[in-house]
Amino acid sequence: MNRLFLVLLIFPLMFISCEEEVDNQNNDDQNNNNTVSILGTWRFVSETITDQVGYIDPVSGSEVITQDYSEVYNYPGQDPDCEDYLDYYDFLDNTMFYIETCGDGSMSISSSNYTLIENELLFNSGDVLPLTITELTDNYLNLFYSLDMGYTENDTTFIDRVSILQVLVKSDFTYLEDQNSYNNKSVRRNHSFVNRKIGDI
């Protein structure tokens, strides 16, 4: 009798636990279905570029920043060689296209294969820095990357770091796949100290 009572007590508990697992699984499936995709075309709204210079305190081991400079580039922008320029990222399944356009209709397109691991975009090309997704919604995409050019001289470690935050919005911009149909001249603008620093590497 005691065994029967125990079985009758445990049997409903098994269904309760199974029901919780199914509910949790359904919730997980719903969350996965609601995941926002990075695929598609995104138009640049702004880039915030920060340059930090300093050194590592030899006693405390903490960073001492002696220069912290930021500059914001808003789009569309103006440049002597390219008026009303706009830039785009176009993400396909495993390829990212970087499209630079000028108001005169000229365009430059480059591409790189990528792998998306959680919020990190890792590129197969060694000259493309990894991008971190800091915000992704149906309409907005924020990307962040940094370039560390620090060095050690004698017993001092110096900090020289450039970081860039890119703010983009979803776009219906389209472009032809045949790049030969473009006036495909370079439209890269001069981002002042960034180009100067990278040129020093």
TACOR-V369479 format. One record per helix or strand. SS is the DSSP state (hx for helix, st for strand). FROM is the first residue (numbers start at 0). LEN is the number of residues. If there is no record, write none. Layout:
BEGIN
SS:FROM:LEN / SS:FROM:LEN
END
This chain:
BEGIN
hx:1:32 / st:39:17 / st:62:12 / st:76:1 / st:84:7 / st:94:7 / st:106:11 / st:119:4 / st:130:6 / st:139:9 / st:150:3 / st:155:16 / hx:178:3 / hx:191:8
END
